[in-house]
Structure formats: structure tokens, C-alpha cells
Amino acid sequence: MRPVKIVDLFAGPGGLDVAAEKLGIATVGVEWDHGACTTRRAAGLETVEGDVRDYGPANFPEADVLAGGPPCQTFTVAGTGAGREALDDVLTFVKRLTAREDRESIAKDLAKLDDERTGLVLEPLRWALDAIDQESRPYRAIVLEQVPAVLPVWEAYATALEAEGYAADYDILRTEEFGVPQTRKRAVLIARRKGTGAPTLPSPTHRPYRKGVPRDEGDASRERWRTMADALGRTEPFVVISNYGTGGDPKARGRRRWDEPSATVTGKISRNRVVTPAGDELGRFTQSEAGRLQTFPADYPWSGRDVSQQIGNAVPPRLALHVLSAAFGWDPPTNDVLDSLSIWND
């Protein structure tokens, strides 16, 4: 199967699109954040700046693959219990959508939720169903990713999509197991129309990172996990001290050495201190360096406002190369394709 074009919902600054373009697949991204759209346009990525709820498959008739990573904040299972309630709401709405309940009725009930972002996770399913019901041309493949807390939603999606003529696979993937110099877990779903082979998530190529375990230990059939030094090319040893998620206790702040993968890159990466092993201050990560920890090309044209948040929200392109290849039933990306991420051609 050779896709024609991917429509990428909640496309951010272009992580999945960078990977797709390296695979020779055209993309168009729908994104509401102006800063992310500024970066995308600087990178030469086709972009529609707007709310995915205002569009549908009919607006992108050439796209035969659907991708997306909806916002996740409102239904994470962490916290006081409100997240759990929102997650249960989402699972109920998945069933209502696939049962073809009246859309206006669903919309009215969605409006009653405490946070309108809860309903955004339903948008890829709405698009998929509309492509089937209204356009009579189902997407050939669907690729979705988000934080691990979203896995129950992807499970519900898989059940729904299988009833609509798809085969699906979903699970948690660890980015360092695919050569990303960062420990980051993502809930990923891939689906493909039945009759074209059952999709399976990509197999890890690198060893998992475990604190205190040397990178040379582990499964000899896999490559060693990549370090921050590998990605950044800094020749002097350094230590990264996280400046968030600490409850105000400086002693509780996470630390990673130059010869380890980065901790999860978030929108607060610009707050991280970078010091020598002796504790002397070094320059904090540049935008290019933060992007490289996500496996964006070193010269990716980060633009607009709140670049740190753009980087933290992005899909690591190297992971996306593996996921897209698996979704289409292709062999894993070659080293030449993976290495091409170091070069950006707009």
C-alpha cells in the first residue's frame, strides 16, 4: 500500500509530518496553535490553521490516511479523580458515536462537560466514521498517539474500528527503544483496512534504558540506547537538572547525565539547568538542542511563540518513522532514512 497523503489532526510543529515526508508521503496538518503553525510553515509543511472540529474528510479529499494526537490533559488518570470521570465519559461517547447516535445530541452532552478539551479525543473517530458514512471512502490507515493514560481510549477505538472493517493494534511504546535519546512513553494505535494484512506495532530496535544499568548490557540483538551526548555532540560531560515536577523540593529534582538518555522532553525543557558534574552552570539547551532530543533535524526552523511547548508537545520523528512504516506494512525504516532526519530540506 502506497499512501497518497496523510491528514494529520492536532499536527503540532510537524513531528509526524517530518517523518512522513522522509518516507516520501505528502502531508497536510490541521493545527490551531499559531506558534506551531508558524514553525510548520517555516519548515515548508502544508498547514491549515484552525480547529479540527470545523473540518472533516470532505475538506481533504486527497488524503487517504488519518493521523493525530489529540490533547490529553482532561482525562489523564492522575489527580483527584476528575480525570477518571472524564475518561469514563470519553469511553461512553466512543460507543455512542459508533452506534451512530444523533450527532446534535452528542454535541449537546459534550458541551455539558467541565472542559471542552475532553471531546477533542473523539475527533479522529468522528473523521474516520464520516469518511465511511459520508464520503464512502474509508481511510486506508489510521495512526494515533498520545500519553500512556490514553491507552484505554485507544482500546475502545480499536474495538470500534474493527467493527468498521479495520484491523488494529495498540500498546505503549518506549521511545528510547527506537533510538530516540529520551525516555518517553507513548500510547500508539495503528489500524489498517481488513484484507491488506493485520498491522502490528513496530518491534523495538534498541535496548530499554534502566537507571544504573550500563547501555552495553541487555539483549545483544538490539542496539544500545542513545545518549544525550550522542544527539547533541557536546564534548564536555554535563548533568541536566529538571526544574519541574518536584513539589518545590530542589533535592527531589530529576537528574540525567550526558551519557544517559534525556528524561521526557516537555514544554518546560527551557527551565532545565545544565551543569558540569561539579555543579558549575553551563548554557541551557538551545531550541535546536531541545529539538534534537526529540530527533528533529538540527536546523529545523523553530518559529513563533512558546517554542519549548511546541517541542515538548511534538511526536518524535524517529519514532514516527517506525510507527508509520508498521502502519503501512512496510519494512522498518533503513539506517539511511533514519539518518536523513539530521538534515532538513524545506
Kinemage of the C-alpha trace (Angstrom):
@kinemage 1
@onewidth
@group {chain A} dominant
@subgroup {mainchain}
@vectorlist {calphas} color= white
{ca met a 1} P 0.000 0.000 0.000
{ca arg a 2} L 1.455 3.330 -1.020
{ca pro a 3} L -0.382 6.182 0.715
{ca val a 4} L -1.182 9.300 -1.270
{ca lys a 5} L -1.457 11.821 1.564
{ca ile a 6} L -1.807 11.949 5.334
{ca val a 7} L -4.143 14.387 7.045
{ca asp a 8} L -2.646 14.994 10.481
{ca leu a 9} L -5.014 16.274 13.171
{ca phe a 10} L -3.585 18.264 16.091
{ca ala a 11} L -0.436 18.305 13.985
{ca gly a 12} L 1.725 20.496 16.232
{ca pro a 13} L 5.038 21.687 14.796
{ca gly a 14} L 5.312 18.689 12.498
{ca gly a 15} L 6.901 15.648 14.151
{ca leu a 16} L 4.833 13.049 12.313
{ca asp a 17} L 4.852 15.106 9.132
{ca val a 18} L 8.651 15.300 9.118
{ca ala a 19} L 8.780 11.509 9.309
{ca ala a 20} L 6.152 11.055 6.605
{ca glu a 21} L 7.918 13.411 4.226
{ca lys a 22} L 11.166 11.468 4.761
{ca leu a 23} L 9.227 8.371 3.688
{ca gly a 24} L 8.047 10.168 0.569
{ca ile a 25} L 4.451 10.693 1.746
{ca ala a 26} L 2.742 14.073 1.387
{ca thr a 27} L 1.019 15.535 4.441
{ca val a 28} L -1.344 18.279 5.456
{ca gly a 29} L -1.623 19.246 9.105
{ca val a 30} L -4.557 20.809 10.928
{ca glu a 31} L -3.408 22.788 13.961
{ca trp a 32} L -4.984 25.610 15.969
{ca asp a 33} L -1.880 26.931 17.747
{ca his a 34} L -0.483 29.875 15.828
{ca gly a 35} L 3.084 29.350 17.027
{ca ala a 36} L 3.137 25.745 15.876
{ca cys a 37} L 1.656 26.797 12.538
{ca thr a 38} L 4.409 29.397 12.174
{ca thr a 39} L 7.023 26.677 12.647
{ca arg a 40} L 5.259 24.356 10.218
{ca arg a 41} L 5.105 26.999 7.518
{ca ala a 42} L 8.774 27.885 8.034
{ca ala a 43} L 9.504 24.171 7.518
{ca gly a 44} L 7.502 24.122 4.296
{ca leu a 45} L 4.786 21.810 5.653
{ca glu a 46} L 1.281 22.175 4.247
{ca thr a 47} L -0.802 23.599 7.076
{ca val a 48} L -4.398 24.522 7.823
{ca glu a 49} L -4.593 26.772 10.863
{ca gly a 50} L -7.870 26.054 12.589
{ca asp a 51} L -9.950 23.857 14.879
{ca val a 52} L -10.236 20.221 13.747
{ca arg a 53} L -13.898 20.328 14.810
{ca asp a 54} L -14.580 22.765 11.968
{ca tyr a 55} L -13.301 20.356 9.314
{ca gly a 56} L -13.799 16.814 8.109
{ca pro a 57} L -12.762 14.346 5.417
{ca ala a 58} L -14.621 16.297 2.728
{ca asn a 59} L -12.182 19.189 3.212
{ca phe a 60} L -9.230 16.939 2.358
{ca pro a 61} L -10.460 14.617 -0.399
{ca glu a 62} L -6.935 13.641 -1.462
{ca ala a 63} L -5.966 12.325 1.981
{ca asp a 64} L -6.205 8.550 2.349
{ca val a 65} L -4.513 8.202 5.755
{ca leu a 66} L -5.682 9.737 9.040
{ca ala a 67} L -3.265 10.574 11.861
{ca gly a 68} L -3.487 12.540 15.065
{ca gly a 69} L -2.579 13.082 18.694
{ca pro a 70} L -5.490 14.815 20.465
{ca pro a 71} L -4.963 16.789 23.691
{ca cys a 72} L -4.890 14.523 26.726
{ca gln a 73} L -4.957 16.783 29.764
{ca thr a 74} L -8.566 16.345 30.798
{ca phe a 75} L -8.739 12.564 31.024
{ca thr a 76} L -5.415 11.539 32.474
{ca val a 77} L -5.958 9.069 35.289
{ca ala a 78} L -3.752 11.053 37.650
{ca gly a 79} L -5.054 13.564 40.171
{ca thr a 80} L -8.163 13.866 42.273
{ca gly a 81} L -10.452 11.583 40.292
{ca ala a 82} L -11.770 14.120 37.823
{ca gly a 83} L -9.522 12.590 35.192
{ca arg a 84} L -11.007 9.164 35.771
{ca glu a 85} L -14.508 10.584 35.377
{ca ala a 86} L -13.558 12.296 32.122
{ca leu a 87} L -12.016 9.062 30.830
{ca asp a 88} L -15.235 7.188 31.551
{ca asp a 89} L -17.150 9.913 29.711
{ca val a 90} L -14.904 9.523 26.685
{ca leu a 91} L -15.404 5.770 26.549
{ca thr a 92} L -19.169 6.283 26.661
{ca phe a 93} L -19.022 8.808 23.828
{ca val a 94} L -16.952 6.384 21.721
{ca lys a 95} L -19.776 3.855 21.986
{ca arg a 96} L -22.403 6.488 21.161
{ca leu a 97} L -20.531 7.652 18.086
{ca thr a 98} L -20.050 4.156 16.723
{ca ala a 99} L -23.721 3.380 17.399
{ca arg a 100} L -24.486 6.329 15.092
{ca glu a 101} L -26.434 8.252 17.698
{ca asp a 102} L -27.647 11.675 16.675
{ca arg a 103} L -24.638 13.977 16.424
{ca glu a 104} L -26.502 17.002 17.748
{ca ser a 105} L -27.484 15.088 20.855
{ca ile a 106} L -23.880 14.018 21.383
{ca ala a 107} L -22.687 17.592 20.864
{ca lys a 108} L -25.111 18.894 23.491
{ca asp a 109} L -23.865 16.359 26.018
{ca leu a 110} L -20.250 17.146 25.215
{ca ala a 111} L -20.983 20.802 25.929
{ca lys a 112} L -22.006 19.850 29.458
{ca leu a 113} L -18.541 18.528 30.328
{ca asp a 114} L -16.345 20.630 32.595
{ca asp a 115} L -13.609 21.024 29.977
{ca glu a 116} L -14.311 21.192 26.265
{ca arg a 117} L -10.949 19.579 25.501
{ca thr a 118} L -12.374 16.257 26.678
{ca gly a 119} L -14.334 15.952 23.453
{ca leu a 120} L -11.298 16.537 21.247
{ca val a 121} L -10.122 12.961 21.692
{ca leu a 122} L -13.253 11.886 19.811
{ca glu a 123} L -12.341 13.853 16.696
{ca pro a 124} L -10.223 11.190 14.950
{ca leu a 125} L -13.083 8.732 15.383
{ca arg a 126} L -15.567 11.262 14.004
{ca trp a 127} L -13.340 11.794 10.980
{ca ala a 128} L -12.926 8.043 10.455
{ca leu a 129} L -16.688 7.406 10.650
{ca asp a 130} L -17.504 10.349 8.395
{ca ala a 131} L -15.062 9.046 5.804
{ca ile a 132} L -17.004 5.789 5.840
{ca asp a 133} L -20.561 7.115 6.087
{ca gln a 134} L -20.494 10.418 4.233
{ca glu a 135} L -17.645 10.083 1.777
{ca ser a 136} L -17.884 6.328 1.115
{ca arg a 137} L -14.094 6.144 1.021
{ca pro a 138} L -12.650 4.861 4.299
{ca tyr a 139} L -9.154 5.860 5.262
{ca arg a 140} L -6.702 3.165 4.260
{ca ala a 141} L -4.812 3.506 7.525
{ca ile a 142} L -5.152 5.338 10.846
{ca val a 143} L -2.296 6.294 13.188
{ca leu a 144} L -2.890 7.783 16.643
{ca glu a 145} L -0.586 8.547 19.572
{ca gln a 146} L -0.756 10.150 23.000
{ca val a 147} L 0.400 9.760 26.596
{ca pro a 148} L 0.066 6.317 28.243
{ca ala a 149} L -3.098 7.325 30.129
{ca val a 150} L -4.926 7.371 26.789
{ca leu a 151} L -4.412 3.646 26.146
{ca pro a 152} L -7.965 2.737 27.348
{ca val a 153} L -9.318 5.165 24.752
{ca trp a 154} L -7.252 3.545 22.021
{ca glu a 155} L -8.550 0.156 23.161
{ca ala a 156} L -12.100 1.445 22.716
{ca tyr a 157} L -11.115 2.892 19.340
{ca ala a 158} L -9.699 -0.465 18.252
{ca thr a 159} L -12.962 -2.224 19.114
{ca ala a 160} L -14.939 0.423 17.236
{ca leu a 161} L -12.675 0.369 14.192
{ca glu a 162} L -12.656 -3.413 13.976
{ca ala a 163} L -16.454 -3.282 13.669
{ca glu a 164} L -15.999 -0.813 10.797
{ca gly a 165} L -13.740 -3.022 8.708
{ca tyr a 166} L -10.308 -2.337 10.203
{ca ala a 167} L -7.710 -4.468 11.913
{ca ala a 168} L -5.885 -2.644 14.710
{ca asp a 169} L -3.024 -2.932 17.170
{ca tyr a 170} L -2.226 -0.697 20.137
{ca asp a 171} L 0.125 -0.572 23.104
{ca ile a 172} L 2.663 1.555 24.951
{ca leu a 173} L 5.922 2.227 23.110
{ca arg a 174} L 9.113 3.462 24.766
{ca thr a 175} L 10.910 5.983 22.618
{ca glu a 176} L 14.447 5.045 23.689
{ca glu a 177} L 13.753 1.558 22.302
{ca phe a 178} L 13.570 3.147 18.846
{ca gly a 179} L 16.752 5.189 19.030
{ca val a 180} L 15.295 8.383 20.463
{ca pro a 181} L 17.773 9.826 23.011
{ca gln a 182} L 14.996 10.291 25.529
{ca thr a 183} L 12.865 8.150 27.830
{ca arg a 184} L 9.294 8.861 26.819
{ca lys a 185} L 6.315 6.504 26.752
{ca arg a 186} L 3.560 6.873 24.164
{ca ala a 187} L 0.255 5.100 23.683
{ca val a 188} L 0.086 4.258 19.983
{ca leu a 189} L -2.682 2.814 17.829
{ca ile a 190} L -2.346 1.752 14.215
{ca ala a 191} L -5.218 0.453 12.087
{ca arg a 192} L -5.491 -0.728 8.510
{ca arg a 193} L -8.386 -1.813 6.348
{ca lys a 194} L -9.026 -5.536 6.563
{ca gly a 195} L -7.816 -7.513 3.582
{ca thr a 196} L -4.489 -5.687 3.492
{ca gly a 197} L -2.900 -7.648 6.330
{ca ala a 198} L -3.236 -7.211 10.076
{ca pro a 199} L -0.999 -4.404 11.335
{ca thr a 200} L 1.392 -4.907 14.217
{ca leu a 201} L 3.206 -2.205 16.135
{ca pro a 202} L 6.905 -1.847 15.326
{ca ser a 203} L 9.414 -4.032 17.130
{ca pro a 204} L 11.994 -2.238 19.289
{ca thr a 205} L 15.418 -1.768 17.755
{ca his a 206} L 17.265 -0.516 20.851
{ca arg a 207} L 17.610 -1.709 24.439
{ca pro a 208} L 15.399 -0.213 27.135
{ca tyr a 209} L 17.001 2.267 29.487
{ca arg a 210} L 17.208 1.305 33.152
{ca lys a 211} L 18.782 3.567 35.721
{ca gly a 212} L 22.186 2.243 36.725
{ca val a 213} L 22.286 -0.486 34.060
{ca pro a 214} L 25.114 0.021 31.539
{ca arg a 215} L 23.992 0.507 27.960
{ca asp a 216} L 26.133 -2.457 26.842
{ca glu a 217} L 24.071 -4.873 28.942
{ca gly a 218} L 20.886 -6.485 27.734
{ca asp a 219} L 19.597 -8.034 24.523
{ca ala a 220} L 22.599 -8.339 22.219
{ca ser a 221} L 20.315 -8.339 19.169
{ca arg a 222} L 19.350 -4.741 19.863
{ca glu a 223} L 21.417 -1.592 19.614
{ca arg a 224} L 22.456 0.386 22.680
{ca trp a 225} L 20.149 3.183 23.747
{ca arg a 226} L 21.293 6.612 22.572
{ca thr a 227} L 22.590 9.234 24.969
{ca met a 228} L 22.126 12.990 25.095
{ca ala a 229} L 25.781 13.357 24.148
{ca asp a 230} L 25.172 11.190 21.064
{ca ala a 231} L 22.405 13.533 19.937
{ca leu a 232} L 23.871 16.896 20.890
{ca gly a 233} L 27.536 16.454 20.152
{ca arg a 234} L 28.590 18.226 23.346
{ca thr a 235} L 32.118 17.089 24.115
{ca glu a 236} L 32.231 18.016 27.807
{ca pro a 237} L 30.375 15.998 30.476
{ca phe a 238} L 27.212 17.607 31.805
{ca val a 239} L 24.250 16.920 34.044
{ca val a 240} L 20.671 18.029 33.352
{ca ile a 241} L 18.658 19.032 36.422
{ca ser a 242} L 14.902 19.093 35.907
{ca asn a 243} L 13.225 22.249 37.161
{ca tyr a 244} L 9.675 20.984 37.297
{ca gly a 245} L 7.532 18.248 38.813
{ca thr a 246} L 9.398 18.439 42.089
{ca gly a 247} L 6.836 19.655 44.588
{ca gly a 248} L 9.169 22.527 45.385
{ca asp a 249} L 11.913 20.324 46.825
{ca pro a 250} L 15.201 21.015 44.982
{ca lys a 251} L 16.635 17.731 46.251
{ca ala a 252} L 13.844 15.834 44.518
{ca arg a 253} L 14.628 17.205 41.100
{ca gly a 254} L 15.468 14.627 38.494
{ca arg a 255} L 18.999 14.385 37.156
{ca arg a 256} L 20.318 12.815 33.981
{ca arg a 257} L 23.944 12.598 32.891
{ca trp a 258} L 25.335 13.263 29.434
{ca asp a 259} L 25.854 9.527 28.967
{ca glu a 260} L 22.171 8.728 29.579
{ca pro a 261} L 19.047 9.441 27.551
{ca ser a 262} L 17.196 12.628 28.385
{ca ala a 263} L 14.197 12.478 30.661
{ca thr a 264} L 10.895 13.114 28.888
{ca val a 265} L 11.102 16.375 26.972
{ca thr a 266} L 8.189 18.574 27.999
{ca gly a 267} L 7.151 22.148 27.344
{ca lys a 268} L 9.230 23.141 30.370
{ca ile a 269} L 12.544 21.957 28.964
{ca ser a 270} L 13.810 25.544 28.790
{ca arg a 271} L 13.706 25.601 32.606
{ca asn a 272} L 16.127 22.705 32.953
{ca arg a 273} L 19.541 23.600 34.306
{ca val a 274} L 22.606 22.190 32.618
{ca val a 275} L 25.656 21.970 34.874
{ca thr a 276} L 29.086 20.378 34.989
{ca pro a 277} L 29.456 17.220 37.118
{ca ala a 278} L 30.934 19.559 39.751
{ca gly a 279} L 27.804 21.731 39.686
{ca asp a 280} L 29.039 24.738 37.694
{ca glu a 281} L 26.414 26.301 35.456
{ca leu a 282} L 26.555 25.692 31.708
{ca gly a 283} L 24.379 27.110 28.995
{ca arg a 284} L 20.847 25.735 28.963
{ca phe a 285} L 19.670 23.778 25.961
{ca thr a 286} L 19.109 25.808 22.832
{ca gln a 287} L 15.939 25.318 20.797
{ca ser a 288} L 17.935 23.261 18.332
{ca glu a 289} L 19.301 21.033 21.090
{ca ala a 290} L 15.877 20.528 22.656
{ca gly a 291} L 14.527 19.631 19.223
{ca arg a 292} L 17.356 17.163 18.630
{ca leu a 293} L 16.444 15.339 21.838
{ca gln a 294} L 13.092 14.802 20.093
{ca thr a 295} L 15.026 13.749 16.922
{ca phe a 296} L 14.111 16.797 14.863
{ca pro a 297} L 16.829 17.920 12.443
{ca ala a 298} L 19.385 20.288 13.982
{ca asp a 299} L 18.387 23.055 11.575
{ca tyr a 300} L 14.631 22.655 11.964
{ca pro a 301} L 13.211 26.207 11.736
{ca trp a 302} L 11.553 26.616 15.139
{ca ser a 303} L 9.488 29.791 14.991
{ca gly a 304} L 6.651 31.651 16.648
{ca arg a 305} L 5.776 31.791 20.309
{ca asp a 306} L 6.408 29.246 23.073
{ca val a 307} L 8.818 27.081 21.121
{ca ser a 308} L 9.604 24.994 24.207
{ca gln a 309} L 5.954 23.974 24.419
{ca gln a 310} L 5.906 23.166 20.713
{ca ile a 311} L 8.912 20.897 21.136
{ca gly a 312} L 7.518 19.204 24.235
{ca asn a 313} L 4.181 18.511 22.552
{ca ala a 314} L 5.693 17.072 19.379
{ca val a 315} L 5.852 13.478 18.199
{ca pro a 316} L 9.497 12.365 17.966
{ca pro a 317} L 10.058 11.995 14.200
{ca arg a 318} L 12.303 8.946 14.651
{ca leu a 319} L 9.528 7.097 16.499
{ca ala a 320} L 7.041 8.247 13.860
{ca leu a 321} L 9.194 6.705 11.109
{ca his a 322} L 8.884 3.318 12.780
{ca val a 323} L 5.164 3.684 13.543
{ca leu a 324} L 4.216 4.827 10.043
{ca ser a 325} L 6.229 2.040 8.425
{ca ala a 326} L 4.447 -0.510 10.623
{ca ala a 327} L 1.049 1.026 9.896
{ca phe a 328} L 1.596 0.629 6.151
{ca gly a 329} L 3.003 -2.886 6.423
{ca trp a 330} L 6.451 -1.793 5.289
{ca asp a 331} L 9.824 -2.998 6.481
{ca pro a 332} L 11.354 -0.927 9.290
{ca pro a 333} L 12.995 2.291 8.111
{ca thr a 334} L 16.543 1.847 6.888
{ca asn a 335} L 19.517 3.495 8.536
{ca asp a 336} L 19.740 5.839 5.556
{ca val a 337} L 16.181 7.042 6.157
{ca leu a 338} L 16.735 7.343 9.907
{ca asp a 339} L 19.970 9.244 9.372
{ca ser a 340} L 18.213 11.615 6.994
{ca leu a 341} L 16.438 13.124 9.997
{ca ser a 342} L 19.642 15.023 10.691
{ca ile a 343} L 19.032 17.018 7.516
{ca trp a 344} L 16.019 19.202 6.879
{ca asn a 345} L 15.026 20.045 3.307
{ca asp a 346} L 12.142 22.500 3.200
